[in-house]
Amino acid sequence: MAGAKNSPHQEAFRKKGVEVLLLTDRVDEWVLSFLKD
């Protein structure tokens, strides 16, 4: 998780104050498929 948080790809989002959801577990994608807007 620390590697994902410190990724240089996150810098643009940090500068804009945008929160990023990090999906690091295999089950995350499955759980998201059940969420609706």
C-alpha positions, 0 to 999 in steps of 0.5 A: 500500500505504501508503494501505491500511496507514494507513486509518482502517478498520484502527484497530479491528484495530490496537487489538485486535492483529489482523493484517490481510492487505492484498490490493493486487494483482489476482492476490491474489484469484486466489491466495487461491482456491487456498488451503485452511484 
